[in-house]
């Protein structure tokens, strides 16, 4: 099978890293469990423009420092050893390609993934993840973002939805299956 894997909140806990920084800067106590909407709109005192400006800046400055979800390495190595082709499909911006590739190489080893695809941002993406899945003939997408999960599953591509507070309102379908962790994958 050809399996596409998202990065942020699937391979690394970007929001945990962001809130650690944000809480120190603003003397707050937010955590990933507080995010009930992917754009942080449910968090008191946040407005969408500020959040995305802050998150974008934070990701750009810290992309090489995010901690890998440890169990993802073991499970992805197992899938690869079983003959599955693994790809990265991220909504990150293309200008982060080199730094993201370096992070992947350090975390998984050089050339572990067959390819890396960027869609160019969460808000104003240049490409749709489902279109990339169709074009590249991916069988499965491992994802956390509700809009990508819904859109891709509606194209009859299996989405393994990594359970997160911001996607818990989504109902499972034949093509949208919730997984609690990497062991479920």
N, C-alpha and C positions, 0 to 999 in steps of 0.2 A: 504494500500500500504506500501511497504518497501522502505523507502527513505534514501539514503546516502547523507551526507552533508560534503563538504570539509570545512576545517578550515580557512586557510590563504587566505585572500581577500574575503572570503564568510562570515565567522563568525567574523573575526577580520581584521583590516586594517594593516597587517604586513608591507607592503611597506611604508605606512605613518609613522609608528614608525621608520622604518629603515632610511628613508630619514631625519627625524628630527634629528636623531643621526648623520648620515653621513654629512649632511649639516653643522652642528656645528663643526664637526671634520675637514672638508675640506673647509669651507667657500664657499659652493656652494648653489644653490637654486633649487635643483631637487625636483620634486613631482611625484606622481603616474601618472599624466597626461603626463609626459615625457616618460613613459615606453611604447614603441610601440612594443617591442619584449620581451617575457617573461624572457629572460636571460640578459636584460639590454643592449644588444649589440648596441642599437641605441643611447645610452647616450655617449656624447663626453668624452673621457678620461677613459672610463671603458674598462677593458678587462674581459672576462668571468671568468677566474680563480680567479682574485682578487675579483670580485663581489661575486662569490659564497663563497669564503673564508670569506669575510666580512659578508655576509648575514647569513651564517651558524653560525659564531661566535656570531653575534648579536642575532639570534633566540635562541641559546643555553643559552645566558646570560639573556635574557629578556622574555622568553616564558610565564612566569606567569604575566607579566605586560601589555600585549596587551589589548587594549580596545575592548570590544565586539561591534559589530554593533547593536545598540539598538533595532531596529525594528525586528532583527532576533529572539529575545526572544519571543516577542508577537506572531509572525507568527508561530514559531515552537511549542509554547504551544498550539496554536489553532489547528495545524495539529495533535498534539498528542491527544488532547481532542476529535478529530474526529475519533480516533482509528488507525491512521497511526503509523507504527513503524519507529522510527528514529535512524539512525546510523551515526557514524562519519567515514569518509573515507579520510585519509590524506596522503600526500606524505612525511610527517615528518618522522624522523628517530625513530626507536623503543626505543632508549635510552632516548627519551623525553616523553615516555609513562606516567610515574608517574606525571611529571610536567604538561603535557597536560591534563591528567585526572583531576588533582587538579583544573586547570584553568576552565575546563568545569563544574566541580562540583560547584565552586564558582559562575560562570556566569549563570548556568541554574538550579542548584540544583543537589544533589547527585542522581545518577542512572537515570538521565533524558533520556539519550541515551541508547538504547538496547545493543549497543556494539561499540567498537572503533577498527578500522582497520588501520594499518600503512603499507605503501608500501616501505618505506625506502629511501627516497631522490628523489629530482627532476631530477638530472642528471643521476645517475646510480641506478635507482629504482630496488629493489629486486623483486617487484611484480608489475603487471600492474593493474591499477584501474579497467579496464574493466573486467579482469579476476576475480577480487574480486566481482564485481557486478554480474557476471554470477554465480559464486560459491555460493554467499550468496542470490541469487535470488532477488536482488534489482530491483525495478520497475523504480526508478528515481535516478539520480545523480545531485546534485546541485554543480556546478563547475565553476571555472574561467579560468583554464589553457587550452589553445588551444589543446595541444597534447592529454590530457586526455579526453577533450570534444569530439574531433573528433574520437578517438579510441573507446570510449564507445558508441557514437551514431552509429558508423558503425556496432556495435554488436546488433543494434536494441533495445537499452536501451535508454529511454528518458533522455536527458540531458537538464537541465535548466541552461543555460549559464549566469552567473552573469556578466552583462556588465562591461567591464574594457577596458582601452585603448589598452592593449596588445592582446585583442581578437576581436576587432571590424572588422577585415578583414574577420572573419568567416561568412559564409553565413548560414542562417537557413535552416533546412531540416525538414522532418517529425519527426526526432528523436533529433534534435538540435534546441532548442527554446531559444531565447535571452530574458532575463528578466532584466529590468532596476534596480530593487530594490527588497527588500523582499516583499513588497506589491504585486508586480507582481507574485511572487511565489504562 
